[in-house]
């Protein structure tokens, strides 16, 4: 294929942008929120708009849907990206919205990747939403519960978009071939096997599918025929498998955690590198390391949890790419630390006991006597204060009546071995077995 015949045109946007729907009637997928009598359809048909967060994986239609909602309203629309905008930009928009509001014209602000806004940026936005000066439509791939401040989140409706299923992706692919300003003029031949490969490759991401399809089209012969070999060439990429919402993503974090749990720092750091090179947020990795520090290390090395939490705080201060060094240090430490899941097992056993037996009565000697009436009812009577005894320990029953069970079984690993020996000394009937 010659350059003049190329399906690419430097004066035109990419295929995914060219075929982006502009009305709700042409939007494909997400029927659970755009179908007949569903929330977005009702909002547009009744012309009643409210602030919302569109949460979903890449290529699921968040930006498209936000633009459709915004443009369907009789409002002034401001569209910004959280990556390139700051507090000053927000304040300028809010000032304009206030002036428009005085003239009876409402304003909508669409913020792409709102999870990238800092707390101060979100605070600057909060009051305008609270006062009704603007209607916010935010788009995010991250869980809003972690990334959006609670006061702002409570004033927005969160709508969860799902990865597009194969039927929706097939419809999008067919629609693109027929409706695109360039492709509709060509006799595009795409074998069903090739279509299936494109759909499976993209992992529910329509934009990823269309980008790969456009690359394959540019590599096709003069007959515009896309073969299996061409698709394989088009899909070649060092990081193509790692998608933050695909099975490979979850398999990678699983391999990472299991490597740390298995005390292999080299393998753990390797899988962490795969995630970071694939664009994973360091906070996602650190949240799981904090959990692991208690679940898999616990009291074998109590410092592990402190180090994991400190790493999370340090990463928020430093940011990428330097935070990769912090992540590497923490991963190496946790992987090399002695391991114990005794705390994890203990809480599971205790919760199961409570679920089975229900909430128990609190023994009187363990109750807090804060009033004279409580004292008359013998609250706290005969309680033995451990600090008044040698070694700060006294034999006492802290269980409710009829229950006495060993939930926590410390191992002989690391610091937990010291804990185990102390418990054997204090509670031999439970631990000296």
C-alpha positions as a Markdown table, in Angstrom:
| # | Residue | x | y | z |
|---|---|---|---|---|
| 1 | Unk | 0.0 | 0.0 | 0.0 |
| 2 | Unk | 1.4 | 3.4 | -1.0 |
| 3 | Unk | 1.5 | 6.4 | 1.4 |
| 4 | Unk | -1.2 | 8.1 | -0.6 |
| 5 | Unk | -3.5 | 5.1 | -0.3 |
| 6 | Unk | -2.9 | 4.8 | 3.5 |
| 7 | Unk | -6.0 | 4.5 | 5.6 |
| 8 | Unk | -4.3 | 6.9 | 8.1 |
| 9 | Unk | -4.6 | 10.7 | 7.4 |
| 10 | Unk | -2.6 | 13.1 | 9.5 |
| 11 | Unk | -5.3 | 15.7 | 9.1 |
| 12 | Unk | -8.0 | 13.4 | 10.7 |
| 13 | Unk | -8.2 | 12.2 | 14.3 |
| 14 | Unk | -7.8 | 8.5 | 15.1 |
| 15 | Unk | -10.6 | 6.0 | 14.2 |
| 16 | Unk | -11.8 | 5.7 | 17.9 |
| 17 | Unk | -12.3 | 9.5 | 18.0 |
| 18 | Unk | -13.9 | 9.7 | 14.5 |
| 19 | Unk | -16.6 | 7.1 | 15.3 |
| 20 | Unk | -17.3 | 8.3 | 18.9 |
| 21 | Unk | -21.1 | 8.6 | 19.2 |
| 22 | Unk | -22.6 | 12.0 | 20.0 |
| 23 | Unk | -26.1 | 11.0 | 21.0 |
| 24 | Unk | -27.4 | 8.5 | 23.6 |
| 25 | Unk | -29.3 | 6.7 | 20.8 |
| 26 | Unk | -26.0 | 5.7 | 19.1 |
| 27 | Unk | -24.2 | 4.7 | 22.3 |
| 28 | Unk | -23.5 | 1.0 | 22.4 |
| 29 | Unk | -23.2 | -1.0 | 25.7 |
| 30 | Unk | -23.9 | -0.1 | 29.4 |
| 31 | Unk | -27.6 | -1.0 | 29.1 |
| 32 | Unk | -27.8 | -1.1 | 32.9 |
| 33 | Unk | -27.6 | 2.7 | 33.0 |
| 34 | Unk | -28.6 | 3.9 | 29.6 |
| 35 | Unk | -31.4 | 1.5 | 28.7 |
| 36 | Unk | -35.1 | 2.4 | 28.6 |
| 37 | Unk | -36.2 | 3.8 | 32.0 |
| 38 | Unk | -32.6 | 3.6 | 33.3 |
| 39 | Unk | -31.0 | 6.5 | 35.1 |
| 40 | Unk | -29.1 | 8.3 | 32.3 |
| 41 | Unk | -31.9 | 7.9 | 29.8 |
| 42 | Unk | -34.4 | 9.3 | 32.3 |
| 43 | Unk | -32.1 | 12.2 | 33.2 |
| 44 | Unk | -31.7 | 13.2 | 29.5 |
| 45 | Unk | -35.3 | 12.7 | 28.6 |
| 46 | Unk | -36.5 | 14.8 | 31.6 |
| 47 | Unk | -33.8 | 17.3 | 31.2 |
| 48 | Unk | -32.9 | 17.1 | 34.9 |
| 49 | Unk | -29.2 | 16.9 | 35.5 |
| 50 | Unk | -27.2 | 16.3 | 38.7 |
| 51 | Unk | -23.6 | 15.8 | 39.6 |
| 52 | Unk | -22.2 | 12.3 | 39.0 |
| 53 | Unk | -19.0 | 10.2 | 38.9 |
| 54 | Unk | -18.7 | 7.8 | 36.0 |
| 55 | Unk | -16.5 | 4.9 | 37.3 |
| 56 | Unk | -15.3 | 2.2 | 34.9 |
| 57 | Unk | -12.4 | 0.6 | 33.1 |
| 58 | Unk | -10.6 | 2.2 | 30.1 |
| 59 | Unk | -12.6 | 2.2 | 26.9 |
| 60 | Unk | -16.0 | 1.5 | 28.5 |
| 61 | Unk | -17.5 | 4.8 | 27.3 |
| 62 | Unk | -17.0 | 7.1 | 30.3 |
| 63 | Unk | -15.8 | 10.1 | 28.3 |
| 64 | Unk | -18.3 | 9.5 | 25.5 |
| 65 | Unk | -21.2 | 9.2 | 27.9 |
| 66 | Unk | -20.1 | 12.3 | 29.8 |
| 67 | Unk | -20.0 | 14.4 | 26.6 |
| 68 | Unk | -23.3 | 13.1 | 25.5 |
| 69 | Unk | -24.9 | 14.0 | 28.9 |
| 70 | Unk | -23.3 | 17.4 | 28.9 |
| 71 | Unk | -24.2 | 18.3 | 25.4 |
| 72 | Unk | -27.8 | 17.2 | 25.8 |
| 73 | Unk | -28.3 | 19.8 | 28.5 |
| 74 | Unk | -29.0 | 23.5 | 27.8 |
| 75 | Unk | -26.0 | 24.6 | 29.8 |
| 76 | Unk | -22.6 | 26.1 | 29.3 |
| 77 | Unk | -20.1 | 23.2 | 29.2 |
| 78 | Unk | -16.5 | 23.3 | 30.5 |
| 79 | Unk | -14.3 | 20.2 | 29.7 |
| 80 | Unk | -11.0 | 19.8 | 31.4 |
| 81 | Unk | -8.5 | 17.0 | 32.2 |
| 82 | Unk | -7.3 | 16.5 | 35.7 |
| 83 | Unk | -3.8 | 15.8 | 34.4 |
| 84 | Unk | -3.3 | 19.2 | 32.9 |
| 85 | Unk | -5.5 | 21.4 | 35.0 |
| 86 | Unk | -5.1 | 22.9 | 38.4 |
| 87 | Unk | -6.8 | 25.0 | 41.1 |
| 88 | Unk | -6.4 | 28.2 | 39.1 |
| 89 | Unk | -8.3 | 26.6 | 36.1 |
| 90 | Unk | -11.1 | 25.5 | 38.4 |
| 91 | Unk | -11.5 | 28.9 | 40.0 |
| 92 | Unk | -11.7 | 30.5 | 36.6 |
| 93 | Unk | -14.4 | 28.2 | 35.6 |
| 94 | Unk | -16.3 | 28.7 | 38.9 |
| 95 | Unk | -16.1 | 32.5 | 38.4 |
| 96 | Unk | -17.6 | 32.1 | 34.9 |
| 97 | Unk | -20.2 | 29.7 | 36.2 |
| 98 | Unk | -21.2 | 32.2 | 38.9 |
| 99 | Unk | -21.6 | 35.0 | 36.3 |
| 100 | Unk | -23.7 | 32.7 | 34.1 |
| 101 | Unk | -25.8 | 31.5 | 37.0 |
| 102 | Unk | -26.7 | 35.2 | 37.7 |
| 103 | Unk | -28.1 | 35.3 | 34.2 |
| 104 | Unk | -30.1 | 32.1 | 34.7 |
| 105 | Unk | -27.8 | 29.9 | 32.7 |
| 106 | Unk | -26.5 | 26.7 | 34.3 |
| 107 | Unk | -23.0 | 25.3 | 33.9 |
| 108 | Unk | -21.7 | 21.8 | 33.6 |
| 109 | Unk | -18.0 | 20.9 | 34.2 |
| 110 | Unk | -16.7 | 17.6 | 32.8 |
| 111 | Unk | -13.4 | 16.5 | 34.5 |
| 112 | Unk | -11.7 | 13.5 | 32.8 |
| 113 | Unk | -9.6 | 11.4 | 35.1 |
| 114 | Unk | -10.9 | 13.2 | 38.2 |
| 115 | Unk | -9.0 | 10.7 | 40.4 |
| 116 | Unk | -5.8 | 12.6 | 39.5 |
| 117 | Unk | -7.0 | 15.7 | 41.3 |
| 118 | Unk | -5.3 | 16.4 | 44.6 |
| 119 | Unk | -7.3 | 16.9 | 47.8 |
| 120 | Unk | -6.9 | 20.7 | 47.5 |
| 121 | Unk | -8.1 | 20.7 | 44.0 |
| 122 | Unk | -11.2 | 18.6 | 45.0 |
| 123 | Unk | -11.8 | 21.0 | 47.9 |
| 124 | Unk | -11.8 | 23.9 | 45.5 |
| 125 | Unk | -14.5 | 22.1 | 43.5 |
| 126 | Unk | -16.6 | 21.1 | 46.4 |
| 127 | Unk | -18.1 | 24.4 | 47.4 |
| 128 | Unk | -19.2 | 25.2 | 43.8 |
| 129 | Unk | -21.0 | 21.8 | 43.6 |
| 130 | Unk | -22.4 | 22.3 | 47.1 |
| 131 | Unk | -23.8 | 25.7 | 46.2 |
| 132 | Unk | -25.3 | 24.5 | 43.0 |
| 133 | Unk | -23.1 | 26.8 | 40.9 |
| 134 | Unk | -22.0 | 23.9 | 38.7 |
| 135 | Unk | -23.0 | 20.4 | 37.9 |
| 136 | Unk | -20.0 | 18.0 | 38.0 |
| 137 | Unk | -19.5 | 15.1 | 35.7 |
| 138 | Unk | -16.3 | 13.2 | 36.6 |
| 139 | Unk | -14.8 | 10.3 | 34.8 |
| 140 | Unk | -12.4 | 7.9 | 36.6 |
| 141 | Unk | -10.9 | 4.4 | 36.2 |
| 142 | Unk | -10.2 | 4.2 | 39.9 |
| 143 | Unk | -12.5 | 3.4 | 42.8 |
| 144 | Unk | -14.0 | 6.8 | 43.8 |
| 145 | Unk | -14.1 | 5.6 | 47.5 |
| 146 | Unk | -10.3 | 5.8 | 47.5 |
| 147 | Unk | -9.6 | 8.7 | 45.1 |
| 148 | Unk | -12.5 | 11.2 | 45.7 |
| 149 | Unk | -12.9 | 13.0 | 49.0 |
| 150 | Unk | -16.0 | 12.0 | 50.9 |
| 151 | Unk | -17.7 | 15.4 | 51.0 |
| 152 | Unk | -17.5 | 15.6 | 47.2 |
| 153 | Unk | -18.4 | 12.0 | 46.7 |
| 154 | Unk | -21.5 | 12.3 | 48.9 |
| 155 | Unk | -22.9 | 15.0 | 46.6 |
| 156 | Unk | -22.5 | 13.0 | 43.5 |
| 157 | Unk | -24.2 | 9.9 | 42.1 |
| 158 | Unk | -21.7 | 7.2 | 41.3 |
| 159 | Unk | -22.5 | 5.2 | 38.2 |
| 160 | Unk | -20.4 | 2.1 | 37.6 |
| 161 | Unk | -19.6 | 1.3 | 34.0 |
| 162 | Unk | -18.6 | -2.3 | 33.1 |
| 163 | Unk | -16.1 | -3.6 | 30.6 |
| 164 | Unk | -17.9 | -3.9 | 27.2 |
| 165 | Unk | -19.0 | -7.5 | 26.4 |
| 166 | Unk | -18.1 | -9.2 | 23.2 |
| 167 | Unk | -21.5 | -8.5 | 21.6 |
| 168 | Unk | -21.2 | -4.8 | 22.2 |
| 169 | Unk | -17.6 | -4.8 | 20.9 |
| 170 | Unk | -18.7 | -6.6 | 17.8 |
| 171 | Unk | -21.4 | -4.0 | 17.2 |
| 172 | Unk | -18.9 | -1.2 | 17.7 |
| 173 | Unk | -16.5 | -2.8 | 15.2 |
| 174 | Unk | -19.2 | -3.3 | 12.6 |
| 175 | Unk | -20.5 | 0.2 | 13.1 |
| 176 | Unk | -17.1 | 1.7 | 12.7 |
| 177 | Unk | -16.5 | -0.1 | 9.4 |
| 178 | Unk | -19.8 | 1.1 | 8.0 |
| 179 | Unk | -20.0 | 4.6 | 9.4 |
| 180 | Unk | -16.4 | 6.0 | 9.4 |
| 181 | Unk | -15.7 | 8.7 | 6.9 |
| 182 | Unk | -12.7 | 6.7 | 5.5 |
| 183 | Unk | -13.5 | 3.1 | 6.1 |
| 184 | Unk | -17.0 | 3.4 | 4.6 |
| 185 | Unk | -15.4 | 4.2 | 1.3 |
| 186 | Unk | -13.3 | 1.1 | 1.3 |
| 187 | Unk | -14.2 | -2.6 | 0.9 |
| 188 | Unk | -12.8 | -3.7 | 4.2 |
| 189 | Unk | -12.5 | -7.5 | 4.5 |
| 190 | Unk | -12.1 | -8.8 | 8.1 |
| 191 | Unk | -12.2 | -12.6 | 8.7 |
| 192 | Unk | -14.4 | -13.6 | 11.6 |
| 193 | Unk | -11.4 | -15.3 | 13.3 |
| 194 | Unk | -9.5 | -12.0 | 13.1 |
| 195 | Unk | -12.5 | -10.1 | 14.5 |
| 196 | Unk | -12.6 | -12.5 | 17.4 |
| 197 | Unk | -8.9 | -12.0 | 18.1 |
| 198 | Unk | -9.3 | -8.2 | 18.1 |
| 199 | Unk | -12.2 | -8.5 | 20.5 |
| 200 | Unk | -10.5 | -10.9 | 22.8 |
| 201 | Unk | -7.3 | -8.8 | 22.8 |
| 202 | Unk | -8.9 | -5.6 | 23.9 |
| 203 | Unk | -10.3 | -7.0 | 27.2 |
| 204 | Unk | -13.6 | -5.0 | 27.1 |
| 205 | Unk | -11.8 | -1.8 | 25.9 |
| 206 | Unk | -13.4 | -0.4 | 22.7 |
| 207 | Unk | -10.7 | 2.2 | 22.2 |
| 208 | Unk | -8.0 | -0.3 | 22.5 |
| 209 | Unk | -9.8 | -2.5 | 19.9 |
| 210 | Unk | -10.3 | 0.3 | 17.4 |
| 211 | Unk | -6.7 | 1.5 | 17.8 |
| 212 | Unk | -5.4 | -2.0 | 17.0 |
| 213 | Unk | -7.8 | -2.4 | 14.2 |
| 214 | Unk | -6.6 | 0.9 | 12.6 |
| 215 | Unk | -3.0 | -0.2 | 12.8 |
| 216 | Unk | -3.9 | -3.5 | 11.2 |
| 217 | Unk | -5.8 | -1.7 | 8.4 |
| 218 | Unk | -2.7 | 0.4 | 7.7 |
| 219 | Unk | -0.6 | -2.8 | 7.4 |
| 220 | Unk | -3.1 | -4.5 | 5.0 |
| 221 | Unk | -2.6 | -5.1 | 1.3 |
| 222 | Unk | -4.2 | -3.2 | -1.6 |
| 223 | Unk | -7.3 | -5.3 | -1.2 |
| 224 | Unk | -7.8 | -4.0 | 2.3 |
| 225 | Unk | -7.8 | -7.6 | 3.6 |
| 226 | Unk | -6.8 | -8.1 | 7.2 |
| 227 | Unk | -5.2 | -11.5 | 7.9 |
| 228 | Unk | -4.5 | -13.3 | 11.1 |
| 229 | Unk | -0.7 | -12.6 | 10.6 |
| 230 | Unk | -1.3 | -8.8 | 10.2 |
| 231 | Unk | -3.3 | -8.7 | 13.4 |
| 232 | Unk | -0.6 | -10.5 | 15.3 |
| 233 | Unk | 1.9 | -7.9 | 14.0 |
| 234 | Unk | -0.4 | -5.0 | 14.9 |
| 235 | Unk | -0.9 | -6.4 | 18.4 |
| 236 | Unk | 2.9 | -6.7 | 19.2 |
| 237 | Unk | 3.8 | -4.6 | 22.2 |
| 238 | Unk | 5.9 | -5.2 | 25.3 |
| 239 | Unk | 3.2 | -4.0 | 27.6 |
| 240 | Unk | 0.1 | -4.9 | 25.6 |
| 241 | Unk | -1.0 | -7.6 | 28.0 |
| 242 | Unk | -1.0 | -5.4 | 31.0 |
| 243 | Unk | -4.3 | -3.7 | 31.2 |
| 244 | Unk | -5.5 | -2.4 | 34.6 |
| 245 | Unk | -8.9 | -4.0 | 34.1 |
| 246 | Unk | -8.0 | -7.3 | 32.4 |
| 247 | Unk | -7.4 | -10.7 | 33.7 |
| 248 | Unk | -3.7 | -10.3 | 33.3 |
| 249 | Unk | -3.8 | -7.3 | 35.7 |
| 250 | Unk | -5.3 | -9.5 | 38.4 |
| 251 | Unk | -3.1 | -12.4 | 37.6 |
| 252 | Unk | 0.0 | -10.1 | 37.9 |
| 253 | Unk | -1.0 | -8.7 | 41.3 |
| 254 | Unk | -1.7 | -12.2 | 42.4 |
| 255 | Unk | 1.8 | -13.3 | 41.3 |
| 256 | Unk | 3.3 | -10.3 | 43.1 |
| 257 | Unk | 1.6 | -11.0 | 46.4 |
| 258 | Unk | 2.3 | -14.7 | 46.3 |
| 259 | Unk | 6.0 | -13.9 | 45.6 |
| 260 | Unk | 6.2 | -11.7 | 48.7 |
| 261 | Unk | 4.3 | -14.2 | 50.7 |
| 262 | Unk | 6.7 | -16.9 | 49.5 |
| 263 | Unk | 9.7 | -14.8 | 50.7 |
| 264 | Unk | 11.2 | -14.3 | 47.2 |
| 265 | Unk | 12.1 | -10.6 | 46.9 |
| 266 | Unk | 13.6 | -11.0 | 43.4 |
| 267 | Unk | 10.4 | -12.5 | 41.9 |
| 268 | Unk | 8.3 | -9.9 | 43.8 |
| 269 | Unk | 10.3 | -7.0 | 42.5 |
| 270 | Unk | 10.0 | -8.4 | 38.9 |
| 271 | Unk | 6.2 | -8.6 | 39.0 |
| 272 | Unk | 6.1 | -5.1 | 40.6 |
| 273 | Unk | 8.2 | -3.9 | 37.6 |
| 274 | Unk | 5.7 | -5.4 | 35.2 |
| 275 | Unk | 2.9 | -3.5 | 36.9 |
| 276 | Unk | 4.7 | -0.2 | 37.0 |
| 277 | Unk | 5.8 | -0.5 | 33.4 |
| 278 | Unk | 2.1 | -1.2 | 32.5 |
| 279 | Unk | 1.1 | 2.1 | 34.2 |
| 280 | Unk | -0.2 | 0.7 | 37.5 |
| 281 | Unk | -0.6 | 3.3 | 40.2 |
| 282 | Unk | 1.8 | 2.8 | 43.1 |
| 283 | Unk | -1.0 | 3.3 | 45.6 |
| 284 | Unk | -2.8 | 0.2 | 44.3 |
| 285 | Unk | 0.3 | -1.9 | 44.9 |
| 286 | Unk | 0.9 | -0.3 | 48.4 |
| 287 | Unk | -2.6 | -1.0 | 49.6 |
| 288 | Unk | -2.1 | -4.6 | 49.0 |
| 289 | Unk | 1.3 | -4.6 | 50.7 |
| 290 | Unk | -0.3 | -3.0 | 53.8 |
| 291 | Unk | -2.9 | -5.8 | 53.9 |
| 292 | Unk | -0.1 | -8.4 | 53.3 |
| 293 | Unk | 2.0 | -6.9 | 56.2 |
| 294 | Unk | -0.7 | -8.0 | 58.6 |
| 295 | Unk | -2.1 | -11.0 | 56.9 |
| 296 | Unk | 1.1 | -12.8 | 56.0 |
| 297 | Unk | 3.8 | -11.3 | 58.3 |
| 298 | Unk | 1.8 | -10.1 | 61.3 |
| 299 | Unk | 3.6 | -10.3 | 64.6 |
| 300 | Unk | 6.5 | -12.3 | 63.2 |
| 301 | Unk | 7.8 | -8.8 | 62.3 |
| 302 | Unk | 5.5 | -6.0 | 63.7 |
| 303 | Unk | 7.6 | -3.4 | 62.0 |
| 304 | Unk | 6.4 | -4.7 | 58.6 |
| 305 | Unk | 3.0 | -2.9 | 58.9 |
| 306 | Unk | 4.7 | 0.4 | 60.0 |
| 307 | Unk | 7.0 | 0.2 | 57.0 |
| 308 | Unk | 4.2 | -0.5 | 54.5 |
| 309 | Unk | 2.1 | 2.4 | 55.9 |
| 310 | Unk | 5.1 | 4.7 | 55.8 |
| 311 | Unk | 5.8 | 3.7 | 52.2 |
| 312 | Unk | 2.2 | 4.7 | 51.3 |
| 313 | Unk | 2.7 | 8.1 | 52.9 |
| 314 | Unk | 6.1 | 8.6 | 51.3 |
| 315 | Unk | 4.7 | 7.7 | 47.9 |
| 316 | Unk | 2.0 | 10.4 | 48.2 |
| 317 | Unk | 4.7 | 12.9 | 49.0 |
| 318 | Unk | 7.2 | 11.9 | 46.3 |
| 319 | Unk | 5.2 | 10.7 | 43.4 |
| 320 | Unk | 6.4 | 8.7 | 40.4 |
| 321 | Unk | 8.9 | 7.8 | 39.0 |
| 322 | Unk | 11.0 | 8.1 | 42.2 |
| 323 | Unk | 8.4 | 6.2 | 44.2 |
| 324 | Unk | 9.4 | 3.1 | 42.4 |
| 325 | Unk | 12.5 | 3.1 | 44.7 |
| 326 | Unk | 10.3 | 3.3 | 47.8 |
| 327 | Unk | 8.2 | 0.4 | 46.5 |
| 328 | Unk | 11.2 | -1.7 | 45.8 |
| 329 | Unk | 12.6 | -1.2 | 49.3 |
| 330 | Unk | 9.2 | -2.1 | 50.9 |
| 331 | Unk | 8.7 | -5.1 | 48.7 |
| 332 | Unk | 12.2 | -6.4 | 49.4 |
| 333 | Unk | 11.7 | -5.9 | 53.2 |
| 334 | Unk | 8.3 | -7.6 | 53.3 |
| 335 | Unk | 9.4 | -10.5 | 51.1 |
| 336 | Unk | 12.5 | -11.1 | 53.2 |
| 337 | Unk | 10.7 | -10.8 | 56.6 |
| 338 | Unk | 9.7 | -13.8 | 58.7 |
| 339 | Unk | 6.1 | -14.9 | 58.0 |
| 340 | Unk | 3.0 | -15.6 | 60.1 |
| 341 | Unk | -0.7 | -15.7 | 59.3 |
| 342 | Unk | -1.7 | -16.3 | 62.9 |
| 343 | Unk | -3.4 | -12.9 | 63.3 |
| 344 | Unk | -5.4 | -13.5 | 60.1 |
| 345 | Unk | -6.5 | -16.9 | 61.2 |
| 346 | Unk | -7.4 | -15.6 | 64.7 |
| 347 | Unk | -9.8 | -12.9 | 63.5 |
| 348 | Unk | -11.5 | -15.3 | 61.1 |
| 349 | Unk | -12.0 | -17.9 | 63.9 |
| 350 | Unk | -13.3 | -15.2 | 66.3 |
| 351 | Unk | -15.7 | -13.7 | 63.8 |
| 352 | Unk | -17.0 | -17.1 | 62.9 |
| 353 | Unk | -17.6 | -17.8 | 66.6 |
| 354 | Unk | -19.5 | -14.5 | 67.0 |
| 355 | Unk | -21.6 | -15.2 | 63.9 |
| 356 | Unk | -22.5 | -18.6 | 65.3 |
| 357 | Unk | -23.2 | -17.7 | 68.9 |
| 358 | Unk | -24.4 | -14.1 | 68.6 |
| 359 | Unk | -23.5 | -11.1 | 70.8 |
| 360 | Unk | -22.6 | -12.2 | 74.3 |
| 361 | Unk | -23.3 | -10.6 | 77.7 |
| 362 | Unk | -20.3 | -8.7 | 79.1 |
| 363 | Unk | -19.2 | -10.0 | 82.5 |
| 364 | Unk | -19.8 | -7.5 | 85.3 |
| 365 | Unk | -16.1 | -7.3 | 86.3 |
| 366 | Unk | -15.2 | -6.2 | 82.8 |
| 367 | Unk | -17.8 | -3.4 | 82.5 |
| 368 | Unk | -16.9 | 0.2 | 83.0 |
| 369 | Unk | -18.6 | 1.8 | 86.1 |
| 370 | Unk | -19.0 | 5.4 | 85.0 |
| 371 | Unk | -22.0 | 6.3 | 87.2 |
| 372 | Unk | -23.0 | 5.6 | 90.8 |
| 373 | Unk | -25.9 | 3.5 | 89.6 |
| 374 | Unk | -23.5 | 1.3 | 87.6 |
| 375 | Unk | -21.3 | 0.8 | 90.7 |
| 376 | Unk | -24.4 | -0.2 | 92.7 |
| 377 | Unk | -25.1 | -2.8 | 90.0 |
| 378 | Unk | -21.6 | -4.2 | 90.6 |
| 379 | Unk | -20.1 | -2.9 | 87.3 |
| 380 | Unk | -16.3 | -3.4 | 87.5 |
| 381 | Unk | -16.5 | -5.1 | 90.9 |
| 382 | Unk | -13.6 | -7.4 | 91.6 |
| 383 | Unk | -11.7 | -6.3 | 88.5 |
| 384 | Unk | -8.0 | -7.0 | 88.9 |
| 385 | Unk | -5.8 | -4.2 | 87.5 |
| 386 | Unk | -2.7 | -6.0 | 85.9 |
| 387 | Unk | -0.3 | -3.1 | 86.6 |
| 388 | Unk | -0.7 | -3.7 | 90.3 |
| 389 | Unk | 0.9 | -7.2 | 89.9 |
| 390 | Unk | 4.4 | -8.4 | 89.2 |
| 391 | Unk | 5.2 | -8.8 | 85.5 |
| 392 | Unk | 2.1 | -6.7 | 84.8 |
| 393 | Unk | 0.0 | -9.9 | 84.7 |
| 394 | Unk | -2.7 | -11.5 | 86.8 |
| 395 | Unk | -4.8 | -14.5 | 86.2 |
| 396 | Unk | -8.3 | -13.3 | 85.2 |
| 397 | Unk | -11.2 | -14.4 | 83.0 |
| 398 | Unk | -11.7 | -12.0 | 80.1 |
| 399 | Unk | -14.2 | -14.2 | 78.2 |
| 400 | Unk | -18.0 | -14.1 | 78.5 |
| 401 | Unk | -19.6 | -17.0 | 80.4 |
| 402 | Unk | -19.4 | -20.3 | 78.7 |
| 403 | Unk | -16.7 | -19.4 | 76.2 |
| 404 | Unk | -13.0 | -19.9 | 76.4 |
| 405 | Unk | -11.1 | -20.7 | 73.2 |
| 406 | Unk | -7.7 | -20.2 | 71.6 |
| 407 | Unk | -8.1 | -18.0 | 68.5 |
| 408 | Unk | -4.5 | -16.7 | 68.3 |
| 409 | Unk | -1.9 | -19.4 | 67.8 |
| 410 | Unk | 1.5 | -17.6 | 67.4 |
| 411 | Unk | 4.2 | -19.3 | 65.4 |
| 412 | Unk | 7.9 | -19.6 | 66.3 |
| 413 | Unk | 8.8 | -17.3 | 63.5 |
| 414 | Unk | 10.6 | -14.0 | 64.2 |
| 415 | Unk | 9.3 | -11.8 | 67.0 |
| 416 | Unk | 6.2 | -14.0 | 67.3 |
| 417 | Unk | 8.2 | -16.7 | 68.9 |
| 418 | Unk | 8.8 | -14.3 | 71.9 |
| 419 | Unk | 5.0 | -13.6 | 72.0 |
| 420 | Unk | 4.4 | -17.4 | 71.9 |
| 421 | Unk | 6.7 | -18.1 | 74.9 |
| 422 | Unk | 5.1 | -15.3 | 76.9 |
| 423 | Unk | 1.6 | -16.6 | 76.2 |
| 424 | Unk | 2.7 | -20.1 | 77.2 |
| 425 | Unk | 3.9 | -18.7 | 80.5 |
| 426 | Unk | 0.8 | -16.7 | 81.2 |
| 427 | Unk | -1.9 | -19.1 | 79.8 |
| 428 | Unk | -0.4 | -22.6 | 79.9 |
| 429 | Unk | -3.8 | -24.3 | 79.8 |
| 430 | Unk | -4.4 | -22.8 | 76.4 |
| 431 | Unk | -0.9 | -22.4 | 74.8 |
| 432 | Unk | 1.2 | -25.2 | 76.4 |
| 433 | Unk | -0.1 | -27.8 | 74.1 |
